[in-house]
Amino acid sequence: METEERGALHGLKVLDFSWVIAGPETTRYLAFHGATVVKVESKSRLDIFRAYIPMAEGIPGINRCGAFDAYNTDKYDITIDLNKQKGVSIIKRLVAWADVVVENFMPGTMEKWNLGYDDLKGIRNDIIMISFSMQGQTGPHSQVAGFGTELQSLVGYTNLMGWPDRPPSGTNSPYTDFVVPWYGITAIMAALDYRERTGKGQHLDIGQLEAGASFLSSAILDYTVNNTTATPRGNRSDYAAPHGAYRCKGDDRWCAIAVHNDDEWMGFCNAVGNLSWTTEPRFSTLSGRKKNEDELDKLTESWTLGHTHGEVMTKMQEWGVPSGIVATGQDIHSDLQLRHRAHFKLLDHPEMGKHSYESPSWRLSKTSGKIQRPSPCLGEHTEHVCREILGMSDEEFIELLQEGIFE
């Protein structure tokens, strides 16, 4: 194996049973900063993201999925059949090696394999286990299965997204899965600190319902205090006008503009060239602009349509108006700031070839933390983990291989 730069978490050992996004994104960031992460999979029940789109070059394959690839960099991957006792025995040996165990199955799944927290404590009494689930490990709804796509509705996100004259639309992704990892990373760091001070591990129970609800604090507060139920608003804001994404010159090109106060309105007027309609009294105050917002949006877009989205953003920002292009994937990869920060790094994947990967979104001054390896192919490191981490003999490995334990 190639020599890797040591990160802040060098020496931390993580056994990762998680799949889809919430758990894998958490462990990916641990790996970014030097932790050794061993991802456990099964050939009989793949991480569903291995079969998700997009596939590299449109060619299907369990090692060609962009979504899986994005959330599983810098990990070792083994395949183990946990429905066989010898498979569970191998995992228990890895538990003795690990500092942290991560899982996001339905509550009770790990217990069925005799790998619940109480079982793990019997192997290593200071083990830290983190369990991500839909609604927590306990309670009347703890056994409800699902994904973030359902949770975004259960939490209340869906009811806030869309246009006021249409049914709520929700997001195009499992939104809570992108919220939860930051709670998970924080919880793991806190548990490691606690263990260093006390010598004790613990079980971290993260319900995605609760984590997701915490991101709706303003809507919850508005209902609690004012009995106001938030509804879809489109791109509108109570305290800004114009406020939206406006069509620009070109095919499906847009630029977001937000004018919050009179100073920004004056900047907006200057940016558009002080057109005659900008001097109309009905637009002279925020309340007036809100009252006439439909017309203001049409006038704003009549101007933006004559310019590229980059021109609109530049003109607005020059006059102190918050603005930004609605970027495509191509725009992001050519962004000068991201390029300066070396946010994307080319790595050579065994099946997908060379393509870009995202580097960590935060930097440490003493230990850089960076992406080292592409996502693993299914079972790519089974032999390495067994021999190098567990010290398994050739004879034992071959015997287990022949028995179908590594399936």
Protein Blocks (a to p, Z undefined) as FASTA:
>chain_A
ZZddddfkgoiacddfbghjlmmmmmmmmmmnopacdddddfklccfklmcccdehhiac
fklcfklmmmmghiacddddfkbfklmmmmmmmmmmpmbdcdfbdehjlmmnopafklmm
mmmmkbccddddfkojbdjklmpgcdfklmmmmnommmmgccfkbccebjabdfklmmmm
mmmmmmmmmmmmmmmmnopacdddddfklmmmmmmmmmmmmmmmnopacddehjacfkbc
cddddddedehiacddddfbfklmmmmmmmnopaaklmpmklmpmklmmmmmmmmmmmmm
mmmmmpcfklmmmmmmmnopacdddddfklmmmpmklmmnomaccdddfklopadddddf
bdcfklnopafbdcddehklmmmmmmmmnopafklmmmmmmnomaZZ
